[in-house]
């Protein structure tokens, strides 16, 4: 069965169901096609070809690898799956390791695969969740576990709309705008309080042990990016504290949180550095120390929004 989506500025045709805004078939070819492939053993070494990116576990075993061999690119997760496709991973077949959980394919496709595809196309991708703020978007940027999805979900419970979770495409061609992406926030277990208050049917478990919370989502045109905020969750903080970062400090902070960790291909790395430099020259970057739950303090959302507004005026 084919599913059609519009996300990250792309038309996507997938045989794997994804948590994205539904779309309609177009007269032209889709930007990304994902097909189910064979069941076969996925080895624990790098695929053939030149290495573009990769990451190893602390014990030295391979976590993932991205390699290009002529016009063929493979994104490999040993013991789980291979995404095999063309030079930009725009036409992809996913092969599953015997006994592996097929539910993880949807998680990886909506996250890592989309991020790699966009980067291979030369787009700027942030490791961020974003919500609509007035006529623009506020992005929460950070590494896994820093509270991006949780803060986005908190704002959504306060009436804001979700723009995307975990993968944020930024377009710098005409100002700075961001594209709507996923329609769910994937929450860790310690954020179950948010899921407990959600409407029936808005929460589901994911294959990687999280809770997916479906929120009202922005489904329209790209939104201007009004600010990026790096959350610093703290069990000891008693109030929200927001600080604006300037110049080189802002750039260094944004460089700390690549969506695709372990990228080594020089040309793409140089493009990303320049794009981030352009971004911080046009969009305010903040850090926010945030009292962390559960339970989550009711003044977290107004504290964040007020802090950003005040700091932006300084």
KEDRENDREN-117798 format. One record per residue (C-alpha): x, y, z; residue in three letters. Coordinates in nm, 3 decimals. Example, Ala and Ser with C-alpha at 12.3 -4.5 7.8 and 13.67 -1.06 7.14 Angstrom:
xx; yy; zz; type
1.230; -0.450; 0.780; ala
1.367; -0.106; 0.714; ser
END
This chain:
xx; yy; zz; type
0.000; 0.000; 0.000; unk
0.129; 0.346; -0.089; unk
0.098; 0.639; 0.150; unk
0.144; 0.997; 0.027; unk
0.272; 1.277; 0.249; unk
0.379; 1.640; 0.233; unk
0.654; 1.710; 0.484; unk
0.978; 1.912; 0.501; unk
0.885; 2.073; 0.171; unk
0.884; 1.732; 0.002; unk
0.627; 1.509; -0.164; unk
0.681; 1.162; -0.017; unk
0.545; 0.830; -0.142; unk
0.603; 0.550; 0.108; unk
0.503; 0.188; 0.155; unk
0.578; 0.247; 0.526; unk
0.320; 0.448; 0.719; unk
0.471; 0.766; 0.866; unk
0.354; 1.029; 1.116; unk
0.334; 1.316; 0.867; unk
0.070; 1.532; 0.702; unk
-0.116; 1.336; 0.433; unk
-0.061; 1.448; 0.075; unk
-0.192; 1.365; -0.266; unk
-0.020; 1.207; -0.568; unk
0.129; 1.465; -0.802; unk
0.164; 1.478; -1.177; unk
0.541; 1.470; -1.145; unk
0.762; 1.225; -0.958; unk
0.769; 1.246; -0.577; unk
1.080; 1.385; -0.405; unk
1.125; 1.071; -0.198; unk
1.002; 0.715; -0.258; unk
1.036; 0.448; 0.012; unk
0.969; 0.084; -0.072; unk
0.979; -0.232; 0.136; unk
1.249; -0.470; 0.019; unk
1.379; -0.813; 0.113; unk
1.445; -0.980; 0.445; unk
1.818; -1.054; 0.458; unk
2.106; -1.048; 0.699; unk
2.237; -0.693; 0.754; unk
2.609; -0.723; 0.831; unk
2.798; -0.536; 1.102; unk
3.058; -0.377; 0.873; unk
3.048; -0.073; 0.645; unk
2.876; -0.102; 0.306; unk
3.097; -0.080; -0.006; unk
3.211; 0.260; -0.129; unk
3.334; 0.586; 0.013; unk
3.221; 0.671; 0.363; unk
3.008; 0.983; 0.406; unk
2.912; 0.940; 0.770; unk
2.912; 0.685; 1.047; unk
2.913; 0.629; 1.421; unk
3.039; 0.353; 1.647; unk
2.921; 0.241; 1.990; unk
3.150; 0.266; 2.297; unk
3.255; -0.098; 2.247; unk
3.372; -0.022; 1.893; unk
3.088; -0.194; 1.708; unk
2.916; -0.005; 1.431; unk
2.603; 0.192; 1.522; unk
2.532; 0.313; 1.169; unk
2.715; 0.382; 0.842; unk
2.644; 0.590; 0.534; unk
2.845; 0.503; 0.220; unk
2.831; 0.595; -0.148; unk
2.946; 0.359; -0.424; unk
2.914; 0.538; -0.760; unk
2.542; 0.620; -0.786; unk
2.435; 0.391; -0.503; unk
2.407; 0.504; -0.140; unk
2.347; 0.276; 0.160; unk
2.240; 0.389; 0.506; unk
2.308; 0.085; 0.726; unk
2.200; -0.007; 1.077; unk
2.373; -0.341; 1.149; unk
2.138; -0.616; 1.260; unk
1.838; -0.399; 1.174; unk
1.812; -0.265; 0.818; unk
1.971; -0.118; 0.506; unk
1.821; 0.183; 0.329; unk
1.950; 0.142; -0.028; unk
1.897; 0.413; -0.286; unk
2.026; 0.662; -0.540; unk
2.282; 0.939; -0.478; unk
2.048; 1.144; -0.257; unk
1.851; 0.853; -0.108; unk
1.549; 0.988; -0.289; unk
1.448; 0.650; -0.433; unk
1.495; 0.403; -0.150; unk
1.433; 0.036; -0.075; unk
1.458; -0.079; 0.287; unk
1.578; -0.434; 0.357; unk
1.508; -0.573; 0.705; unk
1.730; -0.805; 0.910; unk
1.562; -1.138; 1.001; unk
1.380; -1.105; 1.334; unk
1.426; -0.728; 1.357; unk
1.131; -0.517; 1.469; unk
0.969; -0.373; 1.154; unk
0.820; -0.093; 1.364; unk
1.164; 0.063; 1.390; unk
1.165; 0.129; 1.015; unk
0.900; 0.400; 1.052; unk
1.101; 0.564; 1.333; unk
1.421; 0.566; 1.128; unk
1.249; 0.669; 0.805; unk
1.081; 0.974; 0.960; unk
1.401; 1.070; 1.142; unk
1.743; 0.961; 1.021; unk
1.650; 0.879; 0.660; unk
1.472; 1.213; 0.603; unk
1.759; 1.403; 0.768; unk
2.021; 1.226; 0.555; unk
1.817; 1.273; 0.236; unk
1.779; 1.646; 0.301; unk
2.147; 1.685; 0.378; unk
2.245; 1.497; 0.061; unk
2.027; 1.749; -0.125; unk
2.229; 2.033; 0.030; unk
1.960; 2.148; 0.274; unk
2.020; 2.273; 0.629; unk
1.869; 2.035; 0.882; unk
1.855; 2.111; 1.254; unk
1.821; 1.860; 1.537; unk
1.513; 2.045; 1.658; unk
1.146; 2.036; 1.739; unk
0.943; 2.345; 1.656; unk
0.607; 2.499; 1.736; unk
0.411; 2.778; 1.576; unk
0.445; 3.108; 1.761; unk
0.214; 3.370; 1.617; unk
0.297; 3.397; 1.248; unk
0.638; 3.233; 1.296; unk
0.805; 2.930; 1.452; unk
1.013; 2.875; 1.766; unk
1.267; 2.591; 1.743; unk
1.400; 2.390; 2.038; unk
1.749; 2.274; 1.938; unk
1.965; 2.018; 2.115; unk
2.097; 1.667; 2.145; unk
1.878; 1.366; 2.224; unk
1.748; 1.379; 2.580; unk
1.770; 1.757; 2.622; unk
1.394; 1.808; 2.623; unk
1.321; 1.933; 2.270; unk
1.014; 1.717; 2.216; unk
0.892; 1.762; 2.572; unk
0.900; 2.142; 2.553; unk
0.731; 2.139; 2.213; unk
0.459; 1.914; 2.356; unk
0.420; 2.144; 2.658; unk
0.362; 2.439; 2.427; unk
0.114; 2.236; 2.223; unk
-0.086; 2.158; 2.538; unk
-0.100; 2.537; 2.588; unk
-0.262; 2.597; 2.251; unk
0.032; 2.621; 2.010; unk
0.059; 2.407; 1.698; unk
0.336; 2.158; 1.629; unk
0.554; 2.236; 1.327; unk
0.781; 1.932; 1.350; unk
0.956; 1.698; 1.590; unk
1.326; 1.608; 1.588; unk
1.398; 1.702; 1.223; unk
1.367; 2.065; 1.113; unk
1.443; 2.176; 0.757; unk
1.557; 2.539; 0.738; unk
1.543; 2.735; 0.412; unk
1.777; 3.036; 0.385; unk
1.703; 3.136; 0.027; unk
1.454; 3.411; 0.113; unk
1.490; 3.511; 0.477; unk
1.484; 3.216; 0.719; unk
1.182; 2.986; 0.703; unk
1.115; 2.635; 0.835; unk
0.903; 2.360; 0.685; unk
0.632; 2.156; 0.860; unk
0.740; 1.797; 0.921; unk
0.618; 1.528; 1.159; unk
0.279; 1.547; 1.332; unk
0.377; 1.370; 1.657; unk
0.611; 1.444; 1.946; unk
0.806; 1.135; 2.053; unk
0.833; 1.158; 2.431; unk
1.057; 0.972; 2.671; unk
0.907; 0.784; 2.963; unk
0.968; 1.066; 3.212; unk
0.732; 1.290; 3.013; unk
0.437; 1.054; 3.055; unk
0.249; 1.328; 3.243; unk
0.186; 1.502; 2.911; unk
0.055; 1.184; 2.754; unk
-0.171; 1.114; 3.054; unk
-0.365; 1.435; 2.991; unk
-0.393; 1.391; 2.613; unk
-0.723; 1.306; 2.443; unk
-0.807; 0.942; 2.385; unk
-0.641; 0.812; 2.072; unk
-0.375; 1.085; 2.063; unk
-0.103; 0.869; 2.222; unk
0.059; 0.551; 2.102; unk
0.372; 0.354; 2.199; unk
0.657; 0.353; 1.947; unk
0.889; 0.068; 1.856; unk
1.183; 0.242; 2.027; unk
1.009; 0.255; 2.365; unk
0.875; 0.611; 2.355; unk
0.528; 0.760; 2.356; unk
0.413; 0.936; 2.040; unk
0.182; 1.225; 2.123; unk
-0.022; 1.357; 1.829; unk
-0.085; 1.729; 1.863; unk
-0.266; 1.990; 1.652; unk
-0.013; 2.055; 1.376; unk
0.065; 2.339; 1.139; unk
-0.005; 2.208; 0.791; unk
0.034; 2.522; 0.583; unk
0.319; 2.705; 0.419; unk
0.670; 2.736; 0.565; unk
0.693; 2.972; 0.863; unk
0.953; 3.238; 0.943; unk
1.191; 3.115; 1.212; unk
1.169; 3.370; 1.494; unk
1.419; 3.210; 1.736; unk
1.617; 2.899; 1.826; unk
1.629; 2.794; 2.191; unk
1.868; 2.541; 2.346; unk
1.701; 2.389; 2.655; unk
1.908; 2.310; 2.964; unk
1.676; 2.098; 3.183; unk
1.754; 2.117; 3.554; unk
1.609; 1.930; 3.853; unk
1.743; 2.207; 4.080; unk
1.618; 2.517; 3.899; unk
1.316; 2.691; 4.054; unk
1.240; 2.927; 3.765; unk
1.302; 2.960; 3.394; unk
1.617; 3.156; 3.308; unk
1.671; 3.265; 2.945; unk
1.994; 3.406; 2.802; unk
2.059; 3.527; 2.449; unk
2.380; 3.404; 2.287; unk
2.569; 3.631; 2.051; unk
2.818; 3.598; 1.766; unk
3.071; 3.313; 1.782; unk
2.917; 3.172; 2.098; unk
2.581; 3.129; 1.924; unk
2.746; 2.959; 1.625; unk
2.951; 2.724; 1.843; unk
2.639; 2.627; 2.036; unk
2.447; 2.544; 1.719; unk
2.740; 2.343; 1.583; unk
2.717; 2.114; 1.887; unk
2.388; 1.955; 1.781; unk
2.403; 1.811; 1.427; unk
2.099; 1.607; 1.331; unk
2.322; 1.356; 1.153; unk
2.605; 1.280; 1.395; unk
2.932; 1.153; 1.251; unk
2.925; 1.322; 0.910; unk
3.276; 1.329; 0.761; unk
3.227; 1.421; 0.394; unk
3.408; 1.759; 0.359; unk
3.191; 1.943; 0.105; unk
2.868; 1.885; 0.297; unk
3.036; 1.976; 0.626; unk
3.155; 2.307; 0.481; unk
2.806; 2.384; 0.348; unk
2.648; 2.315; 0.685; unk
2.900; 2.539; 0.866; unk
2.828; 2.828; 0.630; unk
2.452; 2.777; 0.654; unk
2.464; 2.779; 1.034; unk
2.676; 3.095; 1.027; unk
2.414; 3.257; 0.804; unk
2.139; 3.136; 1.036; unk
2.285; 3.282; 1.356; unk
2.344; 3.608; 1.173; unk
1.969; 3.642; 1.109; unk
1.789; 3.456; 1.390; unk
1.834; 3.507; 1.767; unk
1.976; 3.208; 1.956; unk
1.891; 3.150; 2.324; unk
1.978; 2.914; 2.607; unk
1.717; 2.844; 2.873; unk
1.763; 2.673; 3.208; unk
1.429; 2.502; 3.268; unk
1.289; 2.344; 3.588; unk
1.239; 1.983; 3.494; unk
0.977; 1.729; 3.588; unk
0.781; 1.526; 3.619; unk
0.575; 1.697; 3.738; unk
0.625; 1.992; 3.501; unk
0.572; 2.331; 3.658; unk
0.276; 2.525; 3.514; unk
0.488; 2.839; 3.471; unk
0.742; 2.676; 3.238; unk
0.565; 2.779; 2.915; unk
0.495; 3.144; 3.010; unk
0.844; 3.166; 3.160; unk
1.003; 3.051; 2.836; unk
0.797; 3.277; 2.613; unk
0.840; 3.581; 2.838; unk
1.212; 3.512; 2.874; unk
1.262; 3.490; 2.498; unk
1.068; 3.811; 2.442; unk
1.262; 4.003; 2.708; unk
1.604; 3.866; 2.607; unk
1.537; 3.948; 2.241; unk
1.496; 4.315; 2.332; unk
1.832; 4.339; 2.505; unk
END
